[in-house]
Amino acid sequence: MKNNRGRFRILLRHSLIAVGLLSGTVSHADTVGLTPCYAKGLADQLLCGSVEQPLSENNSEQISIHYAVIPAIKQVHPTEAILAFAGGPGQSAIDVAAVFARVLRYAREERDIILVDQRGTGKSSLLQCDMDPLEAQFAFNDDALPIFEYSREETQKCKTKLNTDLSHFTTAAAVKDFEAVRLELGYKKLHLFGASYGTRIAQEYMRRYPEAVASATLDGVVPMQQSLIAIGEAIDDSLQAIFSECADSVECSRQYPQLAHQYQTLLDTLIAQPATVQVPHPRMHNLIGLVLTQNKVRSAIRMALYSHTTRALVPLAISEAVKGNYLPLVGLMGSDSAFGSLAMGMHSAIVCGEDWPALTAQTRSRFSSSYFGRLMMESLDASCPIWQVSAVKKDFYQPLSTDIPTLLLSGGLDPATPPSWAELAMVNMTNARHLIADEATHGVAGQSCADKLVAEFISQGDPGKLDDSCLKKATVRRYFMNPNGPAVASQEP
């Protein structure tokens, strides 16, 4: 009966919207149990609700898991929906509803999209640590304090503030909440769409509730047997791709000769002595103090690799910074808002409960070869003993074995989840296909024809029938040749 009631709520809601009975002054939310709501950057009206879930199996405390439904344009498949998993870890799915609505716009034509704030994010018992304002972050000399000591101090502050056991907020703990939402709404089958870390929880959902899954699309794949700390290698490879592209381009190599050498020179200079300067605030434009360290440079360049828009600025930012002009680099630092939107308490629950315990002497040696690999391990070695998150069971790391139709997407320039990760994830998938967009970065469906392929895959249910030729079309790479704008970076010598 619960399934039928939940499904009735959604169907009634659709019918009321279709005939124009809902407005800002008249609401039938009390009747259907869902509330009209809106999400940032999305004009469409959503339907919001929540379910009460136990904090843990041995705890009577309840937490509210909040969700939103983006109604289908045309309700062709009323018993099916697309369940979208956000990344991070620590991102609120509802906060990025506009992104999912855009990426899944073709799939939404016939099916609802469900967004669930995973426990510890958004409105679902948010676990957010205090963050310094941008001015304080710019002025802080992060080279003056060893990362181990800094992480330990900040972790203790956050633990005192949150005052909760993060063991209740791991992937394994959260996956039951998603199933509870499906049951509440009454959908019989779900088409999963996971992005980045969201692919990990999508795989865990497939493992736990295979009967509820009609298909799965994993975009930017994190294998169950892969540690997120391996991201350091992907960052290095993605940055090296820029250096190689520039060296092979007449315009870029002429404007930025020996770009890799310039980058290393910049880092060496800042390691010897951080630069202390006054720069315009990236958004407010008033002058603020900046202590520029090698870590801030590396972090800004790293985040720039995620998007073609900011990636195009990397050669210019490096070249100008070597000359003492830090404004392009400051622009990249100011555009880095991703970590500000992450629930860092929930993020810590994931990495300390799932990634840190799996480290071995062999993987530690391997990950130490990259700057960010070393940095992450030092930080986790300091913070995870303080958090005391219970390690997930060993079988959590087993690759998913499934015959559920699965589409895996990778970007050839992805600085986080390279194509090799998808190959690792699909080793025991018997009905899967891996598509690579060579010139895409992180999130293939958002920057290629893959959004249409995802919709086609959901409708057909057979990854083998997809025509992926559109992913092979070359795109013109543009780098900023000067502060005034981009120019075509030819690949011809």
N, C-alpha and C positions, 0 to 999 in steps of 0.2 A: 504494500500500500504506500510506503514511503516513496518508492520510486515513482509511482503513478502520480502522487500528489506533487512531487517536485517537478515532474515533467509538465503537469497541468499548469503549474505556476508560470513556467516559461512560455507555454503555448498561449495562455490567456494574455500574458504580457505582450506577446507578439501581435495578437489580434487587436488589442487595445491601441497599440501604436499604429497599426495598419489603418484603422478607421479614424484615427485622429482624435481619440477620446482623452488622451493624456496631454496635459499642459502644465505650465508652471503653477497653476492655481488648483487644479483638480488632480488628485493622485489616488490610485487604487493600490498603492503599495501595501496597505494594511490587509487588503483582500488577498493579494498574491504572495505576500511574504517577502517580496524583494522591493528595494527602494531605487527609484530613479536617481542616477548619479552621473557625474562627468569626470573625465580624467584630463590631466594637463595636456594641452596641445591637440586635443581631439574634440571636434565639434559634435560628434554623434552622442546621443544619450545612451548610457550604459545602464545595466541593471545590477545592483549591488546587494550582497547579503553576507552572512557569516554562519559558521557552524561551530559549535562548542566541541572541543577535543580535550582528552586528558593530557596533562603535561607529560606523563609517562605511565607505563603500565602499572607501576607500584606507587602512584601518586594520585590522590583524589583531586588535586588542584586542576582546574580547567583553564584553557586558553581559547580565545576566539580567533578562528581562522577566517580572514576576510577574503572575499572573492568578488569578481565582477564578470559580467557576461556582455560581450559585444555582440548584439543580435545580428544574425545573418541578413544580408540584403534581401534574399528571397528564401523563405524557409522550405527548402526542398527535402532536407533530411532531418526531420524533427527529433529523431532518436539518436542522432550523432552530433558530436561537437569536436572542435579542435582545442586541445588543452596545451597552452603555451607555458613553457618553463623559462624563467629569467636566468641571467648569468650572474657573474660576480666572482665567487659566491657572495651574497649579501644584497643583491638588487631586488627591489620591489617590482613585481610583475605589473601591478596596477599603475605604478608611477610611470612606466614606459609603455602604457597602453597604446599611445600614438604610434610608437615604433612597431609594435606587433600588428596594429591595424594596417599599417603601410606594407609591411613585409608579407602579410597574409591577406592582402586585399582581394586577390583573385580567389583564394580558397574560401574567403568569407562570403562570397557571393551566394553560396548554398548551405553554409554551416555556421553555427554560432562559434565564437571564440571565448574560451574560459580563461580567465587570468586569476591566479591565486597568489596572494602574498604569502610566500613560504614562511613558516614559523620563524620569528626572529627578524622579519623584514616588514617594512611598510606599516600597516595597521595590525599586523598579526604579532603582537608582543615584541615590538621593535627593540632590538639590542644594538643601540648606537652608542659609541664612545664619544666623549667630548672631543671636538676638533678645534684647533686654533684657527682664528680668522686668517685670511690670505696674507694680510700684512705681517702677522707674526710668523707665518710659515716662510715668507720671503726673507725676513730678517734673521731667522734662526740659522746658526752655523751648525749644520748637521755633521760636519767633519770634526767638530771639537769634542764630541762625545761618542765613544765606541758604540756601535749598533747594539751590542749585547746589553750594555748598561742602559741605553736609552729605551730599548724595547721592554726591558724588565720594569723600569719605572712607569712607563706609560701603561703597561698591562696591569700593574697593581692598581693604578688609579681607576682604570676602566672596570676591573673586577669589583672594586669597592662600590662603584656607582651602580653596576648592574645587579650585583648581589643575587646571582642565580647560577645554577649548574648548567653549563653549556652542553653537557652530555645529552640534554633533552632536545638539542637543536641541530643534530647531525642530519645528513641525508637519509639515513635509515630511520631516524625518528620522524622525519617530516613526510615521508612518502605516504604514510597512512592518512595524512590530512587531505591529500589530493584525492584519494579514493573516497573519503568521506564527503567531499564536495560533489563528486560524480554521483554518489548515491543520493545526496540531498536534492540534486537537480533532476535526477532520474534519467540521465542519458544511458543508453545501453552500450554504445561503443564510442571510443575516443580515438581521435587521430592526434598523436603527440607531435609537438614541435618544440625541440629544445635547442637553445643557443648557448654555446660556450659551456660554463659549468652546468647550465640547464640540461645539457646532454647527459651528464652523469645521473642526475635524478630521474631523467626520462628512462634511462636504461634500468635503473633500480625499480621504477614503477613497472616496466615491462616484465621484469623478473618476478615481482611480487603479484601482479595482477594481469597476467597475459590474456585472460578471458575478456578483459575490458578494453583491449587495445586492437583497433582495426589496422592501424599503420603507424609508423614513426618516422619522422624526419629529424636527423641530427645534424645541426649546422655548426661547424667548428667543434669537432668531436673530442671529448675527454674520455679516453678508455678507462674502464674500471680498474685495470691493472697499472695505470699510469699515474704517477705523482704530479700534482700541479707544479711542483718545484722544477720539473723539467722544462718549464716555460723559459727558463734562462737561455737554453740552447736555441729555442725558436726566436727569441729576441735577437740574439747574435746573428742568426741566419738571415732574418728579415732586414736588419741594418746592413749586412754585407751585400744584400741584393741591391740596395740603393747605391752603394759604392761601386758595384760592378756595372749597374745600369749607367751611372754617370761616366764611368771610364770608357764605356762603349759608345757614348753619345758625343757627336762632334760639338754641339752647342754646350752641353753640360761640362764636358771635360775641358773645354776652352775657358769657360767661366769659372769652374771650380777644379783646377788641376790638383791632383793628389789629394782628393777629398778625404780619404781614409787617414792619410798622414796628418791633414789639418785637424781632424777630429782627435787623434791621439795627442797632438801638440796642445790642443785646448785642454784636454783632460790633465796632461802632465803639468801644465801651467797652474791649473786650479788646485791640483794636489799639493804642489809646492806652496801656493799661497792663494786662498780664496779671494775673489774680487769683491770689494765692498763699494757699491755704487748707489746712486739715486736713479730710479726708473719710474715711468708712469705706471700707475695701477692699471692692470690689463682691462678693467671694466669701468673704473671710476675716473681714470686718467690723472688723478692727483699724484704728486711725487711721493714715493715710499722707498724705504731702504731695502736693498737686496744684498744679501751675502751669497754670492754665487759660488757653489761648490761643484766638484765633479759629480757628486751624487745627484744634485738637482739637474745638471745638464743631462746625465744619463737617463733620469726619470722622464724629463720633458721629451727627449728624443724617443724614448720607448713608447710613450703614449701617442706620440705623433704618428707612429707606424701603424696604428689601428685604422686610420682613415686616409683615403687618397688625398683629401683636401689638405690635411696637415702634413701628410707625407711629402707633398710637393714643396713644402717649406724647409725641409730638413737640410738640403745642401746650402741654401741661403743662410739659415740660422747658424750653421757651423762656421761657414766662411766669414760671416760678419762678426761672430763672437771672437774668432781668432784675432780680428782687427781691433777688438775692444768695443764693438757696437753690439750691445746685448738686446736691443729692442726686438728683433725677430724671435729670439729665444724666449724673451719674456712673453711674447704673444703665444708661443706654444705652451709655456707654463700656465698662462691664464686660461687657456682652453681646456686644460686638464681638470674636468669637473667630475670625472667618473668615480674616483675614490671618495669624493665628498658625498656621493649618493649611495654608497655602500654601507650596510649595517655591519660595522667592523666586529661587533660581538658575535654575530651570526657567522661572519667570515672566519673568525677564529675557531668557532665550534667545528667548522668543516675541516680546515687545514690541520688543526690540532687533534681532531678525532679520527681523521681519515688519511691525511698525507704524511704528517710528521711521524706517526707510529710505524709507518711502512718503510722508513729510511733504513738502509743497510750500509755497511762499510763500502760496498761496491757502488751503490747509487750515490752515496755522499761524495766519493771520489769523482764520479762522473759529473755530478751537478756542480762541483767546485770549479770546474773548468770555465764557467761563465760567471761574470760579475754578479748578475742578479740571482743566480743559483746560490752563490756563497752568501749573498746578503739575506736571502730568504731563510736559508738554513740557520744562520746566526740569529736571526730574529726569532725563529720558531724555537730554537734551543733555549732562548731566554724566556719567551712568553708561555710556551705550552706547559712547562712544569708548574707555572703559576695558575693557569686555567684549570689544570687537572681534568681535562675532558677524557671520558672513558673511550678507549680505542674501540673502533668497530670490530665486528667479528671477522676472522680471517677470510671467510667465504665471500665477504663484500668485494674483495679484490679479484675474484674470479671473472674472466671475460664472460659477457652475456651470451648464453646459448639460447637461440630463438629462431623460429621460422616465421615470425611476424614480418610482413613486408616492411623493409627498412631502407630509407634513402639517406646516405651520408654525404655531406657537402663539405668541401675544403677549399680554402683560398691558397694559391701558390705562394703568396707573399704574407701569409698570416703570421704575425709576431707572437701568437699565443698558442694556437692549436694547429700545427702543420699537418699536411696530408698524411704523413707517416703515422700520426696518432689514429686517424680513422682506420687505416689498414690494420692497426693493432686491435682496435675495438671490434672489428667485424670478423675476427678469426673464427668465431663459432656461430656466425649468423648465416643461416642457410638460404635466406631469401632477401639478400641485401645487395645494394649497388652503391659504389662510391664514385661521385662525380667531383672533378677538380676544375675550378676556374683559375687558370694560371695567374691572371693579373689581379685577382681579388685579394683583399686583406682579410680581416676578421669579420665574419658574418656575410656569407656568400649571397644569401637570399635578399639582402638589402642593397646589393650593389651589382646585380647582374640579372639575367633573365631567369634565374633560379626561382624567383617568386612565382612565375608562371609554371615552372616545372613542378614545384611543390603542389600547387593546386591540381595539376594534371595527375600527379602521383596519388593524391588523396582520392580523386574521383575514380581512377582506374585500379589502384591497389597493386600495381605490378611495376616495380622499379625497372625491370628489364625492357619495358616498352617505351621508355622515355627517349626522346630524341634530344641529346645534349649538345648538338652542333652549335647552338647559340652561345654556349659557354666558351667556345673556342675562338670566337671573334676577337681579334686584337683591338685593343683600345689605345689611343694615343696617350703616351705618358708626358705629362707636363711638369716641369720644375720651374720655380720662380728664379729667373735669371738676374733679377734685381728687385729692390723693394717695391717697385711699381706694378709688378704683375708677372704672370707665368708666360713661358714661351715653350713652343714645341721642342721636346728633347728627342731628336732623331736617333734611331738606333743604328743608322748607317755610319760606318767609319769614314 
